[in-house]
Amino acid sequence: MASDKVIQLTDSNFKNEVLDSTQPVLVDFWAAWCGPCKMIAPIIDEVAADYQGKVKIGKLNVDENSKTASEYGIMSIPTMVIFKNGKEVNRLVGFMPKAQLAKVLDQAL
């Protein structure tokens, strides 16, 4: 589902890949059964290519990694959370166009 530029996040690698990252990180909280998640997946892949080297992009399946999803209060999906220096700096809920997502990422840089 994801490109090779998108990191598959899990409960076990979340701290290392996201919280300890020196780059801003966009985390896409998603599930396989979620229609809007499937719609935004190609946009996430495009953004990962566009921001390669500037922003780390990861996807976390909420069904398989419920510990992390509940820690961050993910109530609806897709939810994209931007982390910088281990802290949440922005949260976007629902499908959105690439331009809107890019604008928010630019603010985090």
C-alpha positions in Angstrom: 0.0 0.0 0.0 2.8 2.4 0.8 5.8 3.4 -1.2 9.4 2.6 -0.2 9.7 6.2 1.1 7.0 5.7 3.7 8.0 4.0 7.0 5.8 1.3 8.4 5.4 2.3 12.0 4.5 0.0 14.9 4.1 0.3 18.7 7.6 -1.0 19.0 9.4 1.3 16.6 7.4 4.5 17.2 9.7 6.0 19.8 12.8 5.4 17.7 11.4 6.4 14.3 9.1 9.3 15.4 9.8 10.7 18.9 13.6 10.4 18.6 13.8 11.7 15.0 15.9 14.8 14.2 13.5 15.6 11.3 9.8 16.5 11.5 7.7 13.4 11.1 4.2 13.1 9.6 2.4 10.0 10.9 -0.6 8.8 9.0 -2.9 6.8 11.4 -4.9 4.5 9.2 -6.7 1.1 8.9 -7.2 -1.3 6.0 -11.0 -1.0 6.1 -11.0 2.8 6.0 -12.2 4.3 2.7 -10.8 7.8 3.2 -7.5 6.2 4.3 -7.3 4.4 0.9 -8.1 7.7 -0.9 -5.3 9.6 0.9 -2.7 6.8 0.6 -1.4 7.9 -2.9 -1.2 11.5 -1.6 0.9 10.4 1.4 3.2 8.5 -1.1 3.5 11.7 -3.3 4.3 13.8 -0.2 6.9 11.3 1.0 8.7 11.7 -2.4 8.3 15.5 -2.4 9.7 15.9 1.1 12.3 13.2 1.1 15.3 14.3 3.2 13.2 17.1 4.8 10.3 15.3 6.5 10.0 11.6 7.5 6.7 10.1 6.6 5.3 7.1 8.4 2.0 5.1 8.5 0.7 3.4 11.6 -2.1 0.8 11.3 -4.4 1.6 14.3 -5.9 -2.0 14.3 -2.4 -3.6 14.6 -0.9 -0.9 16.9 -3.7 0.2 19.2 -1.3 1.1 22.1 0.2 4.0 20.2 -3.1 5.0 18.6 -4.8 5.3 22.0 -1.8 7.1 23.5 -2.3 9.9 21.0 -6.1 9.9 21.3 -6.8 8.8 17.7 -10.6 8.8 17.5 -11.2 8.9 13.8 -9.1 8.0 10.8 -7.3 9.0 8.7 -5.6 11.3 11.2 -2.2 12.8 10.3 -0.1 14.0 13.2 3.0 16.1 12.7 5.8 15.6 15.3 8.8 17.9 15.7 11.5 17.2 18.3 9.3 14.4 19.7 6.3 16.7 20.3 3.0 16.9 18.4 2.9 20.2 16.5 -0.2 19.7 14.3 -3.0 17.3 13.7 -5.2 16.9 10.6 -8.3 14.7 10.6 -9.9 13.3 7.5 -9.1 13.3 3.8 -7.5 16.4 2.4 -5.9 17.5 -0.9 -2.2 17.4 -1.3 -1.8 21.2 -1.4 -3.3 21.5 2.1 -1.1 18.8 3.5 2.0 20.3 1.9 1.1 23.7 3.4 1.0 22.3 6.9 4.3 20.4 6.4 5.9 23.6 5.2 4.9 25.3 8.4 6.6 22.5 10.4 9.9 22.9 8.6 
